[in-house]
């Protein structure tokens, strides 16, 4: 019988203004960990008066007295407040066995610490993030060096971490998950009707920012007559979706932020999902689209190629003609699109939150045994 583990798990991402994939990942992994026998999970977060913008935390959450900016700064600069002082259990550890910094900020603690780092994108393209953002990212990366073990979602990120000086034996790849989502059968048709989509269309999902490579995706779509491009997701930074898609005119449909059910209805409705990002730590929308048997076009030589494997079309994300050819090829050949989509569904079925949680729990046990 394995000893029970009580993890203090960072879920502050759910309250971020633009939660993004890191919030979805944190909530998905926390829920799956809590379903495992012998694992208890308590979320940790800053002080908030409002409900989270992102996913609803799937486990109980203990809140600090400090709002997020003060909490993040205090964790980094003073090593206070310690997570174990936020718990309600007995003893000096606050009832926790370990702390999991599930992405971004690294909570202060004297307990065993696991840190997840999704990507080092700001080091590849410094101009794609703000000066303040780069400062925060570097601070969190420095804090993560104190972790007993680091997890990341792809071999691409692991390579970046090793290049940044993290010890190879303390960095493990644990791919993210995407559990099957049942879509209301009427929802895709309703979306098509509402947005005037009476034929094939291409879908993109994400937070608009330069590394998502929307400029080249739009340039590719300019070469595919009559096919609309639908953009789903919140505005981010340094990228204006309306300006970028202006060359497509009425063929561009900018949907903006939607809830999870609507997002998955869009995946089910789309004929092709295109995400030719310049860099991703993983690329969760790619896996989510695959789960709906929607054929995927994404970037070669990046983490998203790891996600699709042989079950999608990968192209050089800097080659507009290659992006055009991949999308138009799937639209012109429904049988091939169906084969690609089904291969994607089969691959996605092996990449679940339960699988991620099982591997993460093994890391917890390894850390606690060392």
N, C-alpha and C positions, 0 to 999 in steps of 0.2 A: 504494500500500500504506500503510494507516494505521499510525502508530507504536503499538506495544503499550502497554497501560496496565495497571499493577498497582495495584489499589485495596485499601487497608486499610479494612475494612468492619466497623462495629460490630455485633457479634452477642451482646452481653451480655444482651439482652432474653430470649434463650432460657433463661437461668438465673433470670429473675425469678420470685418466688414465685407471682405470677399473670401468666403470660406474655401472655395476651390476643392481640388481633389484631395488635399491633405486632410481636410475636415471629414470628407466622405471616408477616407482610408482609416482615420483614427476611430471614427464611430463604428465602422464595419469590423475592424479588428477587435475593438473593445467588446462588442456584442458577442463575437465568436469565441473570444477568450472566456467570457463569463459563462458560456454554455459548456465549457469543458469541465469534467469532474476534477475537483481538487483545486480549482482556480477561482478566486474571488477578485472582482475588479471594482475599484472605486475611482471615479473620475476626479481630477483636480482642475480647478479653474480660478480665474480672478473674480472680483466682486462684480455683479451685474444686477441691474434692475429689470432688464428686458429679457425676453426669451431669445434663444440663439437664432442667428440669421441662417446658419447652416443646419445640418442634420441634428435632430433632437438626440442628446446623449442617451445611449441605451442602458446606462448603469447609473446608480446614485452618484451624485457629484458633491464634493466638499469644496466650498468656495473660500478663497482668501478674503481678508478684510480690505485688501488693496485692489484698486482698479488695474487693468492690464498694463498700461505703460509703466506705472510705478512698480508693479509686481515683476515684470520682465527685467526692468533696470536693477531692482534690488537683488533679484536672483543672481544676475551677472556680476554686479559690483560688490555686493556685501555678503553673498552666500546666505541671505535671509529673505523671507522666512523659510525655514526648513519644512519640507513636506510632512515629515513625521509629527510636526507640531500642529498640522492641520487635521489630523485624523482624530477619530472619536473612540479608538480602541484603548486598551490598557497598555501601560508600559511606555518606555522611552521611544519606542519605534512608532507610536501612534496606531499600532495594530497592523502596520504594513510590513510585508516581507522585503519588498524592493520597490523601486520607482522606475517607471517607463516614460521617458521623454519621447513622445510619439511623433515628434516633428516640430521643428522650430525651436522655441525656447527650451532651455534645459533647467528644470527645477533644482533648487538647492536642496541637498540631502546628505546625510552621512550613511544612508542605507545603500545597499548594492544598487547600481544604476545601469539601466539599458537605455541607449539613445538610438532613435531612428533618424537617419538623414536621407531625405528623398533625392536631392540633387545638389550639385555645386554650380548651378547654371550661371550665377553671377560672376564666377571666375572665368567662364568661357566667353561671356559677352557682358562686360561691365556696363556698357551703355544701355542694356535692356532692363536695368533696375535703377532706382534712385540712389543718390549718395547715402541717404539715411538707411535705405534698405540694405545696401551693401555692408554698411557698418554693423547693422543688426545681424546679418547673416554671418559675418566673420566672427562676431561675438559668440553667437550660438555654436559655430563650428569649434571655436576655441574651448567653450565650456564642454562640448561633447567629448573632448580629448580625455576628460576625467572619467568617462564611463567605463564600466567593467567590460561592456561589450557593445558594439555598434551593429545595427542592422540597416540594410538598405534594400530597395526594391528591385535592383537590376545590376547586372555585371558592369554596365556602363558607369553607374554611380560608384560601385566598388572600386573600379579602376581609378576613378578620380580621388577617392578617399585614400587609396594606397599612395597615389602620387602626392597627396597632401601630407603624407607622413604617418598615417594611421597604420598600426601593426596588422599584418595580414591575418594573423591568428585571432584577432579580435574583431574582425569584420565579416559578417555573414549576409548573404543575399537571401531575402525572403520576399518573393513576388507578392504583389497585392492581390486581392481577390475581387470577384464580382459574382454574387449569388444570383441565380435566375430570378427574374422579376416578371410576374404575370401581368400582362397589359390588358385592360378592358378591350375586348374585340372591336368595340365601336370607336375607341379613342383615335386610332390613326386616321380613319376616314373623317372624323370630326375635325382634326387638325388640318388635314388637306383642304376640307371645305372652307374652313375659317380663313385660311391663308391663300385661297385661290390656287391651289396646287392640283391641277387636273391631269398631270402627267408625271413622268420621272423627275426626281430632284436629288440633289446632293446635299448631305448634311455635314455640318461641322459643329462640335460641342466643346466648350471650354471657356476660359476667362481670356478676354482679349488683351494681348500684350505682344510685343515685337517678336519674341522667340516662337510664337505660334505660327509665324510665317504666312499670315493671312494675305499679305500683299501678293505673294507668288501664287497662292491658291486662287485668288481672284483673277490674276493674269491668266492662269490656266483655264478658268471658267469662261473667260472672254472668248477663248478659241472653241468653245463647245456651244453652238447656237441653241437658243430656246430653252436651255436647261436651267432652272432656278438653283440658287445656292441659299440654303437656310442656315443661319447662325443662331445657335442656342447657347446662352450663358451670360453671366454678368459682365459689365465693363470692368476692365482692370486698370492698366496704367500705360501711358505713352503710346496708346493706339486708339484711334477713333474708328469704330466699326463702320459708321455711316460714311466717313471720308474714304476709308479703304475700299468699300464695296461700291462707291459711286460709279465706277466704270461699267458696272452691270446694270445700272438703272433699276427698273422694276423687277428684274430677275433676282435681285437680292431681297431676302426676307430676314430682317433682324428681329428675332423674337425676344432676346434678352433673357433675364433670369426666370427660371421656371422651377416648380417643385419636382421632387424625384419621380412621381408618377407620370407627370407630363413629359419629363425628359426621356423616360423609357418609352413612352408612346411615340415620341419623335424617332427614336432608334428603330422601332418597329415599322414606322411609316416610310422611312427613307429607302431609296433604291441603292445608294452608295454612301458610305461614310468616308470622308476624306480628312485626314489629320497629318499633313506634311510638316510637322514641327521641326524646327532646327535642333531643339534639344528638349528632352523630357527625362525626368527621373524614372518614370515608368510609362505613363500614358493611360490612365484609368479609362477615359472615354473609349479608347480603342477596344479594351477588353469588354466594356459594357456593350458596345455595338456588336461585337462578335457574339455575345450571348443571345442576341436577337436574330442571329443568322443574317445580319446585314453585311454585305461584302465590304472590306476595308482596304483603303489605299493609305499608306503611311510611309514613314521615312526609313530608308536604308541606313545602316551604320549608326543607329541610335537605339535607345532603350525600347522604343516602340517596335523595332524589328524583333527584339527578344520576345515581346508580347505576342506578336502574330505568328512567329516562326514561319512555317510553310503554308499557313492558313490565311494569308492575305497577300496583297500586292505591295511590294516595297520599291521605292524610287528615290533617286537623289533629290532631296528637298530643295536644292538650289537650282534644279533643272526644270523650268516651267514646262517645256515640251514633254518631259518624262511624266510630270504630274498630269498633264492634259491627256497623254496617251493612255495612261493607266485608267483614268476615270472614264474616258470615252470608250475604251475597250470593254469595260464592264457594262456600260449602258447599252452598247451595241450587241452584246452577246448575253441575253438573259440566262441561257443554260450555264454558261461559265460563271456568271454572277451567282447563280443558285448553288453551284458546286463550291465556289469560294465561300459563300455565306455559310453553308452547312459545315464545311471544314472548320470555319471559325467557331461555330457553335460547339462542335465537338471539342475543340481545344479549350474554349472558355470553360467548359464543364469540368476541366481538370484544375482550374485556377480559381479556387473558392476561398472565402474567408475562413472556413473551417480548416482548410489545408494550411493557410497562413498562420492561424492561431495555434495549431498543433506544433508547427516548427518554432513559433515564438515561445510557446510554453517550454519547449526543450531548451531554448536559450536561457530562459529564466532558471531552470533547474541547473544548468551548467554553471551559471553565474553564482547561484546560491551554494553550490557544492565546492566552489573554488576558494 
